[in-house]
Amino acid sequence: MKKIEKQQRFVSQHLELFRCPVCHEPFTALQGNSIICSRGHQIDFNKHGYLHFLNGAADTEYGREMFLARRQLLSAGLFLPIVQAIAKILPKRPLKVLDVGTGEGTPLYQLAKIRSDQNDCLMGFDISKAGVTLATQLAMDAFFCVADLRQLPFNDHSFDAVIELFSPSDYAEFNRVLTPSGILVKVIPNADYLGELRQLLYDQDDQHASYDNSRVKELFAKHYPNCQIQRVRYRFDIPTGLQAALVEMTPLHWGRGAKQLSPAELDKLQAVTVDVSLLIANKF
């Protein structure tokens, strides 16, 4: 089965999840290469097999090279303990799972492997076409699309779980698409996250040399007063030759004061600390 046919079959089987980004009415039919809403608005599958739900051009700095580097590191296990922690939090029953800011899709792919016995319905979206194009290449039963988290193209109460790794949030939209008993798991970096790389890139007195996630935690707790926080911290040995890819995969090197690291400096980067908090909340 061709990739576009596989994606069309997924949408036809789960058409009740989708709503039109123009009028917010449900999509009611899949005809040929298009899905059509009750008011006649139409969105076509592109050649990569995904749907593009944005009403305008995407505003993102995340390009193909960054996502390729990210796939190298994540496939080597950089985030695997985080994904394993998420898998332990999720209920052991078939779930409809939405991955916010899925990027090139590896975390969702790893989650699918861990939960392979649960028969989940898995969906990921990102604002970046480059990331979603790569995600569609993964050998997994899931659907990926280009969409804006501020205007999710999904019907109310569609998902049992929303997961989000290092992405912005729109809690009103998350609550809208979650079922009444749904669960939200948001992953945010702690101060020591990739600290070894940060120390190489910035002088000690540079504003980018440190990070404080307290505002993110406070906002999450404001929306979900009964939330829980789980810390996940470990050392990751960087596979030989992937030091440059580690720099490329993260926006850490985008700061104005970031140094251009020499090959000798990169060679010294043998391991990094992964230190994150999982913010966990039930909708009600």
Secondary structure, DSSP 8 states (H G I E B T S, - for coil): --HHHHHHHHHHHTGGGBB-TTT--BEEEEETTEEEETT--EEEB-TTS-EE--SS-------HHHHHHHHHHHHTTTTHHHHHHHHHHS-SS--EEEEET-TTSHHHHHHHHHTTTS--EEEEEES-HHHHHHHTTSSSS-EEEE-BTTB-SB-TT-EEEEEEES----HHHHHHHEEEEEEEEEEEE-TTTTHHHHHHHS-TTSGGG----HHHHHHHHHH-TT-EEEEEEEEEE--TT-HHHHHHHSGGGGSTT-----HHHHHT--EEEEEEEEEEEE--
